[in-house]
Amino acid sequence: MKLTIGRKVGFVLGFLLTLMIIDNLLVYRKASNIKEQQEMISTLNIPTIIALKETQRELNQMLNKARQAILASGNKENYEKAKGLFEQQRELCKADIARLDELAPKWMLQLNRDRLRKVEDILGAVYQAEEAAIDSAVTEREDGMAKA
């Protein structure tokens, strides 16, 4: 087969067209990967960050309410109100931890799930310590706040 100029140009154009098709397929695959990553970020990472920030906020508020209950231990009415606010914040904190528990199975690293379990254990101890501090402030009126 004799290669004329027209055939050579045809082969080159065919080769270039094949390269362009391959390039477009690779770009499409990369774009699909980027879309999957964006979807993971919007459905997993952002809700996790929001839940963590809310948990931190609720935990800080719970500790503030515990201090209010301790300081109000001398006045029964103020104490009951502060204790109720403490319990509300505690429930909100538990709800935020439950939200993190829902998201945890989707996390990539087992280490992060283990850290959440550790935080849950520590929070249980914090709840008990705050309850004990509030109770000791109420039962030992004179020296209760100093011990709490």
Long-range contacts (C-beta under 8 A, 24 or more apart in sequence): 44-103, 44-106, 44-107, 47-99, 47-103, 48-100, 48-103, 48-107, 51-96, 51-99, 51-100, 51-103, 52-100, 54-96, 54-99, 55-93, 55-96, 55-97, 55-100, 58-89, 58-92, 58-93, 58-96, 59-93, 59-123, 59-126, 61-89, 61-92, 62-86, 62-89, 62-90, 62-92, 62-93, 62-130, 63-130, 65-89, 66-130, 66-133, 66-134, 69-134, 69-137, 70-133, 70-134, 70-137, 70-144, 70-145, 70-148, 71-145, 73-134, 73-137, 73-138, 73-141, 73-144, 73-145, 73-148, 74-141, 79-138, 83-134, 86-130, 86-134, 90-127, 93-123, 97-123
